[in-house]
Amino acid sequence: MFPANVGYQFGSSNSISGRGSIGPLGLVIRGIGLGTTVTFGFIAVFGVVGVILALIATNTTLNVQSFIGVIILAGIVVNNSIVLIDYLNRLRQAEPNWSWNQLLTMAAVRRFRPISMTTLTTVCAMLPLAVGWGEGGELQSPMARVVIGGLIAGTLVTLFVIPMVCRFFAKEHRGVCLLY
């Protein structure tokens, strides 16, 4: 079937070449750190709680459009938490003598406006779609309802719960918060 000088082997290119693959989850953990991944997962769980409450409150079914809304929601909510945690890291480097209470309070206060503006503009933009106005609005309304409900819950968690959880896990003597 093959000429004598041609060989074949089954497997992935990494396994054939002898290099191991760490996979997509390994890349995420290696790239941004395990603690940050845990933080984003924590926020996503509360976003899903908002999704479920929005679906129940509006008597909307879970369908393909709803799942698309969950994907959109995950990106926005994780972006909001990145804004808060990145600012906390920068503030910690700029003010190394501040206590965790001062750092977390200042980060939450200074990032409140950008995070709430992102949430408010997205919710306002999704309202006509959630009501079902316009052509095809009834088809897209589950997506908008999911995004609105999950975004409100995820924003509350980002602004109020994440700083408290970070403070709970902070190690004062080492200057490290286990969440990032």
One Martini backbone bead per residue (centre of mass of N, CA, C, O) as a GRO file, in nm:
protein
  180
    1MET     BB    1   0.059   0.061  -0.024
    2PHE     BB    2   0.336   0.157   0.070
    3PRO     BB    3   0.625   0.248   0.050
    4ALA     BB    4   0.917   0.152   0.205
    5ASN     BB    5   1.002   0.471   0.286
    6VAL     BB    6   0.710   0.476   0.423
    7GLY     BB    7   0.552   0.592   0.714
    8TYR     BB    8   0.330   0.521   0.997
    9GLN     BB    9   0.128   0.693   1.253
   10PHE     BB   10  -0.070   0.698   1.538
   11GLY     BB   11  -0.155   1.028   1.638
   12SER     BB   12  -0.037   1.294   1.764
   13SER     BB   13   0.207   1.521   1.712
   14ASN     BB   14   0.303   1.528   2.009
   15SER     BB   15   0.333   1.219   2.059
   16ILE     BB   16   0.526   1.159   1.822
   17SER     BB   17   0.751   1.384   1.906
   18GLY     BB   18   0.744   1.377   2.248
   19ARG     BB   19   0.548   1.594   2.317
   20GLY     BB   20   0.362   1.739   2.546
   21SER     BB   21   0.026   1.807   2.646
   22ILE     BB   22  -0.176   2.041   2.839
   23GLY     BB   23  -0.393   2.190   2.720
   24PRO     BB   24  -0.632   2.428   2.765
   25LEU     BB   25  -0.641   2.432   3.076
   26GLY     BB   26  -0.335   2.458   3.114
   27LEU     BB   27  -0.308   2.731   2.972
   28VAL     BB   28  -0.486   2.891   3.162
   29ILE     BB   29  -0.337   2.829   3.426
   30ARG     BB   30  -0.057   2.926   3.328
   31GLY     BB   31  -0.134   3.216   3.221
   32ILE     BB   32  -0.330   3.327   3.492
   33GLY     BB   33  -0.380   3.133   3.704
   34LEU     BB   34  -0.557   2.958   3.935
   35GLY     BB   35  -0.695   3.185   4.100
   36THR     BB   36  -0.827   3.334   3.863
   37THR     BB   37  -0.994   3.097   3.766
   38VAL     BB   38  -1.159   3.072   4.025
   39THR     BB   39  -1.283   3.353   4.019
   40PHE     BB   40  -1.434   3.326   3.746
   41GLY     BB   41  -1.602   3.081   3.833
   42PHE     BB   42  -1.746   3.221   4.067
   43ILE     BB   43  -1.886   3.437   3.893
   44ALA     BB   44  -2.032   3.246   3.692
   45VAL     BB   45  -2.221   3.116   3.898
   46PHE     BB   46  -2.376   3.381   3.967
   47GLY     BB   47  -2.468   3.431   3.678
   48VAL     BB   48  -2.646   3.175   3.662
   49VAL     BB   49  -2.841   3.260   3.878
   50GLY     BB   50  -2.946   3.503   3.714
   51VAL     BB   51  -3.048   3.337   3.478
   52ILE     BB   52  -3.257   3.167   3.627
   53LEU     BB   53  -3.421   3.404   3.741
   54ALA     BB   54  -3.491   3.529   3.463
   55LEU     BB   55  -3.640   3.284   3.347
   56ILE     BB   56  -3.854   3.266   3.568
   57ALA     BB   57  -3.964   3.564   3.568
   58THR     BB   58  -4.026   3.545   3.232
   59ASN     BB   59  -4.106   3.267   3.122
   60THR     BB   60  -3.844   3.125   2.998
   61THR     BB   61  -3.673   2.934   2.792
   62LEU     BB   62  -3.427   2.694   2.730
   63ASN     BB   63  -3.218   2.780   2.460
   64VAL     BB   64  -3.012   2.875   2.218
   65GLN     BB   65  -3.031   3.177   2.286
   66SER     BB   66  -2.961   3.144   2.584
   67PHE     BB   67  -2.676   3.027   2.537
   68ILE     BB   68  -2.567   3.273   2.395
   69GLY     BB   69  -2.609   3.458   2.641
   70VAL     BB   70  -2.409   3.307   2.826
   71ILE     BB   71  -2.159   3.369   2.658
   72ILE     BB   72  -2.178   3.673   2.672
   73LEU     BB   73  -2.184   3.694   2.980
   74ALA     BB   74  -1.910   3.573   3.044
   75GLY     BB   75  -1.741   3.796   2.909
   76ILE     BB   76  -1.842   4.040   3.075
   77VAL     BB   77  -1.800   3.942   3.368
   78VAL     BB   78  -1.500   3.876   3.344
   79ASN     BB   79  -1.412   4.159   3.263
   80ASN     BB   80  -1.498   4.298   3.524
   81SER     BB   81  -1.308   4.130   3.711
   82ILE     BB   82  -1.046   4.212   3.575
   83VAL     BB   83  -1.062   4.510   3.641
   84LEU     BB   84  -1.052   4.474   3.951
   85ILE     BB   85  -0.797   4.289   3.986
   86ASP     BB   86  -0.595   4.461   3.832
   87TYR     BB   87  -0.621   4.709   4.014
   88LEU     BB   88  -0.538   4.568   4.273
   89ASN     BB   89  -0.253   4.495   4.180
   90ARG     BB   90  -0.157   4.784   4.119
   91LEU     BB   91  -0.213   4.900   4.401
   92ARG     BB   92  -0.027   4.705   4.557
   93GLN     BB   93   0.235   4.808   4.415
   94ALA     BB   94   0.200   5.118   4.483
   95GLU     BB   95   0.083   5.022   4.793
   96PRO     BB   96   0.251   4.824   5.014
   97ASN     BB   97   0.143   4.953   5.307
   98TRP     BB   98  -0.130   4.861   5.271
   99SER     BB   99  -0.406   4.726   5.352
  100TRP     BB  100  -0.650   4.519   5.253
  101ASN     BB  101  -0.883   4.708   5.314
  102GLN     BB  102  -0.777   4.949   5.152
  103LEU     BB  103  -0.741   4.810   4.878
  104LEU     BB  104  -1.033   4.702   4.838
  105THR     BB  105  -1.182   4.966   4.871
  106MET     BB  106  -1.040   5.129   4.649
  107ALA     BB  107  -1.094   4.936   4.413
  108ALA     BB  108  -1.407   4.934   4.433
  109VAL     BB  109  -1.450   5.241   4.408
  110ARG     BB  110  -1.285   5.296   4.137
  111ARG     BB  111  -1.448   5.051   3.970
  112PHE     BB  112  -1.752   5.111   3.983
  113ARG     BB  113  -1.805   5.290   3.738
  114PRO     BB  114  -1.707   5.112   3.496
  115ILE     BB  115  -1.879   4.864   3.568
  116SER     BB  116  -2.160   5.002   3.580
  117MET     BB  117  -2.151   5.115   3.290
  118THR     BB  118  -2.136   4.848   3.142
  119THR     BB  119  -2.396   4.734   3.254
  120LEU     BB  120  -2.595   4.961   3.178
  121THR     BB  121  -2.550   4.961   2.870
  122THR     BB  122  -2.625   4.664   2.822
  123VAL     BB  123  -2.908   4.668   2.944
  124CYS     BB  124  -3.022   4.899   2.766
  125ALA     BB  125  -2.963   4.751   2.492
  126MET     BB  126  -3.147   4.486   2.574
  127LEU     BB  127  -3.440   4.578   2.632
  128PRO     BB  128  -3.580   4.575   2.350
  129LEU     BB  129  -3.515   4.273   2.309
  130ALA     BB  130  -3.656   4.159   2.567
  131VAL     BB  131  -3.946   4.263   2.476
  132GLY     BB  132  -3.969   4.226   2.141
  133TRP     BB  133  -3.886   4.438   1.954
  134GLY     BB  134  -3.926   4.401   1.646
  135GLU     BB  135  -3.781   4.216   1.420
  136GLY     BB  136  -3.727   3.914   1.581
  137GLY     BB  137  -3.754   3.968   1.895
  138GLU     BB  138  -3.874   3.694   1.997
  139LEU     BB  139  -3.615   3.526   1.932
  140GLN     BB  140  -3.402   3.718   2.109
  141SER     BB  141  -3.511   3.752   2.406
  142PRO     BB  142  -3.368   3.527   2.571
  143MET     BB  143  -3.086   3.645   2.548
  144ALA     BB  144  -3.141   3.918   2.686
  145ARG     BB  145  -3.248   3.808   2.956
  146VAL     BB  146  -2.993   3.658   3.034
  147VAL     BB  147  -2.799   3.898   3.031
  148ILE     BB  148  -2.941   4.075   3.236
  149GLY     BB  149  -2.957   3.883   3.481
  150GLY     BB  150  -2.653   3.795   3.491
  151LEU     BB  151  -2.526   4.081   3.503
  152ILE     BB  152  -2.642   4.175   3.767
  153ALA     BB  153  -2.529   3.946   3.941
  154GLY     BB  154  -2.225   3.967   3.853
  155THR     BB  155  -2.185   4.262   3.947
  156LEU     BB  156  -2.246   4.225   4.246
  157VAL     BB  157  -2.020   4.023   4.290
  158THR     BB  158  -1.781   4.192   4.192
  159LEU     BB  159  -1.827   4.445   4.395
  160PHE     BB  160  -1.893   4.274   4.683
  161VAL     BB  161  -1.786   3.971   4.707
  162ILE     BB  162  -1.493   3.955   4.607
  163PRO     BB  163  -1.361   4.138   4.824
  164MET     BB  164  -1.450   3.957   5.064
  165VAL     BB  165  -1.314   3.696   4.972
  166CYS     BB  166  -1.031   3.811   4.945
  167ARG     BB  167  -1.005   3.893   5.243
  168PHE     BB  168  -1.043   3.610   5.363
  169PHE     BB  169  -0.780   3.488   5.187
  170ALA     BB  170  -0.584   3.670   5.300
  171LYS     BB  171  -0.229   3.714   5.359
  172GLU     BB  172  -0.076   3.936   5.549
  173HIS     BB  173   0.225   3.823   5.582
  174ARG     BB  174   0.254   3.782   5.243
  175GLY     BB  175   0.071   3.953   5.042
  176VAL     BB  176  -0.163   3.732   4.958
  177CYS     BB  177  -0.411   3.646   4.733
  178LEU     BB  178  -0.572   3.345   4.647
  179LEU     BB  179  -0.750   3.460   4.388
  180TYR     BB  180  -0.460   3.565   4.213
   0.00000   0.00000   0.00000
